[in-house]
Amino acid sequence: MLKMGSKYVDWTREALIERIVQLEKTIQQSGSSAPKFHKQKSKGQRPIDFSKYSTRKIALRFSYLGWNYNGLAVQKDPTPLPTVEE
C-alpha cells in the first residue's frame, strides 16, 4: 500500500531542496499565492417579530448555593469572608 509522499522516500536531500526551489519558482511565475476565500457578507440583524410566535407563562424554580460567598445579602461594612458583591 502506497503512502502519501512515498515517491520522495528515495530522493537525496539535495534533490528534495532542488524540487522545493523549482516549485516555489513555479508559484512566483504564475503570480498566484494561496487561494483567497471570500467572506460572505454578514446580514444585518433583523428585529424579531414576537407576534408571530405563541407565548405561555411558565414557573421557574432555582436555588442559590452561596455558602462560599457568605450569602446573597448586601453588607455595608467589610466582611471577613468574600461576598458576591466583591
Secondary structure, 3 states (H helix, E strand, C coil): CCCCCHHHCCCCHHHHHHHHHHHHHHHHHHCCCCCCCCCCCCCCCCCCCHHHCCCCCCCCCCCCCCHHHCCCCCCCCCCCCCCCCC
